[in-house]
Amino acid sequence: MQNDTNYMSEMPNLKGTPAKLIVIVDDEPDIVELVSIHLVKAGYKVKSFEDAESLFKFLKANIPDLFILDLMLPDADGFEICKYLKKEEKYSNIPVIMLTARTDEMDKVLGLELGADDYVTKPFSPRELVARVKVVLRRDDKTSKSQKIKIGDILEIDLHKYDIFVEGNKIELTSTEFRILKLLSERRGWVYARDQILDYLGVQDKGVLDRTVDVHIKNLREKLGVAGKFIKNIRGVGYKLEV
């Protein structure tokens, strides 16, 4: 059942910009209330949900600025929710902080590999959580303000206009090729397995279409010309982008 409490900041935004909206997904009312109170005091708006179904209904018409996501929900696994959010283009750039009672190191590694921006274990300090929210949002603001990614001295990617330039010359890519290049360029040096790339593209039939990634990479390298050398094949693992 959805928690309809909509916490609004009591303090005016001194810069005159709208307060950022934080969505909390957690089925423990005490934790939701505690976190919400501290976030509101810090100047944020807060919307909370007790299950995944209510969250997704809300997301049909609303885009928050950050998710605080519990891993153990009554109707869904938090890892799967994070995976879905990160592969959907509409939500993929929204930061996710995982909040959970799970303390196993592998859970933390998995969460970060799925694209979570931070991982907080229960019990936790509400003040520390708010501090982490501020850090993640500040980092996200810097990224969004810099929508042009430069790779070496020859490759430039304009994330807003979906334009690619190699040595100043515009290169035409398909939307799939662009998305693969965007994925690799946003975490340079990070090795992505074929399955991870397919997940990002929203492809379901991985067994049949693993080879598809290789074909897209081949075409991408050819179109990039001299910049194609930046895309490295890690044998038996996947691909990365590195100067």
LODO-756964 format. One line per field, with one value per residue (C-alpha): residue number from 1; residue in one letter; x, y, z. Coordinates in Angstrom, 1 decimal. Layout:
num	c(NUM,...)
residu	c(A,...)
c1	c(X,...)
c2	c(Y,...)
c3	c(Z,...)
This chain:
num	c(1,2,3,4,5,6,7,8,9,10,11,12,13,14,15,16,17,18,19,20,21,22,23,24,25,26,27,28,29,30,31,32,33,34,35,36,37,38,39,40,41,42,43,44,45,46,47,48,49,50,51,52,53,54,55,56,57,58,59,60,61,62,63,64,65,66,67,68,69,70,71,72,73,74,75,76,77,78,79,80,81,82,83,84,85,86,87,88,89,90,91,92,93,94,95,96,97,98,99,100,101,102,103,104,105,106,107,108,109,110,111,112,113,114,115,116,117,118,119,120,121,122,123,124,125,126,127,128,129,130,131,132,133,134,135,136,137,138,139,140,141,142,143,144,145,146,147,148,149,150,151,152,153,154,155,156,157,158,159,160,161,162,163,164,165,166,167,168,169,170,171,172,173,174,175,176,177,178,179,180,181,182,183,184,185,186,187,188,189,190,191,192,193,194,195,196,197,198,199,200,201,202,203,204,205,206,207,208,209,210,211,212,213,214,215,216,217,218,219,220,221,222,223,224,225,226,227,228,229,230,231,232,233,234,235,236,237,238,239,240,241,242,243)
residu	c(M,Q,N,D,T,N,Y,M,S,E,M,P,N,L,K,G,T,P,A,K,L,I,V,I,V,D,D,E,P,D,I,V,E,L,V,S,I,H,L,V,K,A,G,Y,K,V,K,S,F,E,D,A,E,S,L,F,K,F,L,K,A,N,I,P,D,L,F,I,L,D,L,M,L,P,D,A,D,G,F,E,I,C,K,Y,L,K,K,E,E,K,Y,S,N,I,P,V,I,M,L,T,A,R,T,D,E,M,D,K,V,L,G,L,E,L,G,A,D,D,Y,V,T,K,P,F,S,P,R,E,L,V,A,R,V,K,V,V,L,R,R,D,D,K,T,S,K,S,Q,K,I,K,I,G,D,I,L,E,I,D,L,H,K,Y,D,I,F,V,E,G,N,K,I,E,L,T,S,T,E,F,R,I,L,K,L,L,S,E,R,R,G,W,V,Y,A,R,D,Q,I,L,D,Y,L,G,V,Q,D,K,G,V,L,D,R,T,V,D,V,H,I,K,N,L,R,E,K,L,G,V,A,G,K,F,I,K,N,I,R,G,V,G,Y,K,L,E,V)
c1	c(0.0,1.3,2.3,0.7,2.6,4.1,6.8,7.4,10.3,9.4,12.3,12.3,14.8,17.2,18.3,14.8,15.0,12.6,13.5,14.7,12.4,13.8,11.8,12.1,11.1,11.0,8.3,9.4,7.3,9.6,12.6,10.7,9.5,13.0,14.7,11.9,12.1,15.9,15.6,12.9,15.0,17.8,15.5,14.3,10.8,10.1,7.7,7.6,6.4,6.1,6.2,7.4,3.9,3.1,6.5,6.0,2.5,4.0,6.9,4.4,3.9,6.7,10.5,12.4,15.9,17.1,15.9,16.6,15.8,15.4,16.5,13.9,10.4,7.1,6.5,9.9,13.7,15.5,18.3,15.7,14.2,17.6,18.5,15.2,15.7,19.3,18.4,15.3,16.6,13.9,15.3,18.9,20.5,18.7,21.0,20.1,21.2,20.5,19.4,19.3,19.9,22.0,25.6,27.2,30.0,28.8,25.4,27.2,29.3,26.3,24.4,27.2,27.7,24.0,24.5,23.7,25.6,25.9,25.0,24.0,23.4,21.0,21.2,22.5,22.8,20.1,22.5,25.1,22.4,21.5,25.2,25.5,22.4,24.0,27.2,25.5,23.3,26.2,28.2,25.1,24.7,28.3,27.8,24.6,26.1,28.9,27.0,30.0,32.4,35.8,37.9,41.5,42.0,39.9,36.5,33.7,30.2,27.4,24.9,22.2,22.2,23.2,26.1,29.5,32.5,35.9,38.6,35.9,33.9,30.4,29.8,26.4,25.6,22.5,20.7,22.0,25.6,25.2,23.9,26.7,29.3,27.6,27.6,31.3,32.3,30.6,32.8,36.0,38.2,35.2,34.8,31.2,30.3,28.1,25.2,25.5,25.5,22.4,20.7,21.4,20.0,16.9,17.5,15.9,17.0,20.7,21.5,20.7,21.8,25.2,26.8,24.8,27.0,30.1,28.5,27.5,31.0,32.5,30.3,30.9,34.7,34.5,32.4,34.7,37.7,40.9,38.8,37.7,41.0,39.6,37.2,39.1,38.1,38.8,39.0,36.4,34.9,33.6,34.4,35.8,36.6,40.1,42.5)
c2	c(0.0,3.4,5.8,9.0,11.3,14.0,15.9,19.4,21.6,24.1,26.3,28.6,27.8,30.7,30.4,30.5,27.1,24.3,21.9,18.6,15.6,12.6,9.3,6.8,3.2,1.4,-0.6,0.4,3.5,4.5,4.7,6.5,9.1,9.6,10.0,12.2,14.6,15.1,15.5,18.1,20.0,20.0,21.6,18.7,17.5,13.8,11.2,7.8,4.4,1.0,-1.2,-1.3,-1.2,2.2,3.5,2.6,4.1,7.4,7.2,7.2,10.9,12.0,12.1,12.5,13.7,10.8,7.4,6.0,2.3,-0.5,-3.9,-6.0,-4.9,-6.9,-7.2,-6.9,-7.2,-3.9,-5.2,-5.8,-2.4,-0.7,-2.8,-1.7,2.0,1.9,0.3,2.5,5.7,7.8,7.0,5.8,9.1,9.4,8.6,5.6,5.2,1.7,1.5,-2.0,-4.2,-6.5,-6.2,-8.8,-7.4,-9.2,-7.4,-4.1,-5.0,-6.2,-3.0,-0.8,-2.9,-2.5,1.2,2.3,5.5,4.7,1.9,2.6,-0.2,-0.2,0.9,4.2,7.9,10.0,12.9,10.8,9.7,13.3,14.1,11.3,12.5,15.9,14.5,12.3,15.2,17.5,15.0,14.5,18.3,18.5,15.7,17.1,20.5,18.9,17.1,16.9,14.1,14.3,11.2,12.0,14.9,13.5,12.2,14.3,13.1,15.6,13.8,16.5,16.6,13.0,14.2,12.5,14.3,12.7,15.3,17.9,15.9,14.8,11.0,9.4,6.6,4.5,5.0,1.6,2.5,5.8,4.2,1.7,4.4,6.5,3.6,2.9,6.6,7.5,5.0,5.0,2.0,0.0,-3.4,-4.2,-7.8,-8.5,-9.3,-6.0,-4.1,-6.1,-5.3,-1.6,-1.8,-3.6,-6.8,-9.9,-12.9,-12.8,-16.4,-15.8,-12.2,-12.1,-11.9,-8.8,-6.8,-7.8,-6.7,-3.3,-2.8,-3.7,-1.2,1.4,1.1,1.4,4.6,6.2,5.6,6.7,7.0,3.4,2.3,3.6,0.7,-2.2,-5.9,-7.7,-11.3,-13.6,-10.7,-7.8,-4.2,-1.0,2.4,3.7,6.2)
c3	c(0.0,-0.9,1.8,0.7,3.0,0.9,2.9,1.8,2.7,5.4,4.4,1.3,-1.4,-1.1,-4.7,-6.0,-7.6,-6.9,-4.1,-5.3,-4.9,-3.1,-3.4,-0.5,-1.1,2.2,4.0,7.5,8.5,11.3,9.0,6.4,8.9,10.4,7.0,5.7,8.6,8.2,4.4,4.7,7.3,4.7,2.1,0.0,-0.9,-0.1,-1.4,0.1,-1.0,0.8,-2.3,-5.9,-7.4,-5.8,-6.9,-10.6,-10.7,-9.4,-11.9,-14.8,-14.3,-12.1,-12.3,-9.0,-8.5,-6.4,-5.1,-1.6,-2.2,0.4,-0.9,0.9,-0.2,0.2,-3.6,-5.2,-4.9,-4.6,-6.9,-9.6,-9.2,-9.4,-12.5,-14.1,-13.3,-14.7,-18.0,-18.7,-20.5,-18.7,-15.3,-16.0,-14.9,-11.6,-8.7,-6.5,-2.8,-1.6,2.1,3.6,6.6,4.4,5.4,3.1,1.0,-2.1,-1.8,-1.7,-4.7,-6.7,-5.9,-7.1,-10.2,-11.0,-11.0,-7.5,-6.5,-2.8,-0.3,3.3,5.8,8.7,11.4,10.1,11.1,9.4,9.3,7.5,5.0,4.3,3.8,1.4,-0.5,-0.8,-2.1,-4.7,-5.9,-6.1,-8.1,-10.4,-10.9,-12.0,-14.5,-15.9,-16.4,-18.4,-21.1,-23.4,-22.9,-24.4,-25.0,-25.7,-28.2,-31.0,-29.8,-28.4,-27.3,-26.9,-24.6,-25.1,-28.9,-29.4,-31.6,-32.1,-33.4,-34.4,-35.0,-35.4,-38.0,-37.2,-37.2,-37.8,-35.4,-34.9,-31.6,-30.4,-31.3,-29.5,-26.4,-26.3,-26.7,-24.0,-21.6,-22.2,-22.1,-18.8,-16.9,-18.8,-18.0,-16.6,-18.3,-19.3,-20.0,-23.1,-20.7,-19.0,-22.3,-23.5,-20.2,-20.7,-24.2,-22.9,-24.8,-23.2,-25.3,-24.3,-25.3,-28.9,-29.2,-27.4,-30.8,-31.5,-29.1,-31.1,-34.4,-32.9,-31.5,-34.9,-36.7,-34.0,-34.3,-38.1,-37.9,-35.3,-37.5,-35.6,-32.4,-32.7,-31.0,-27.7,-27.5,-26.2,-26.2,-23.0,-24.1,-22.5,-20.5,-22.6,-23.6,-22.2,-23.4,-22.6,-24.0)
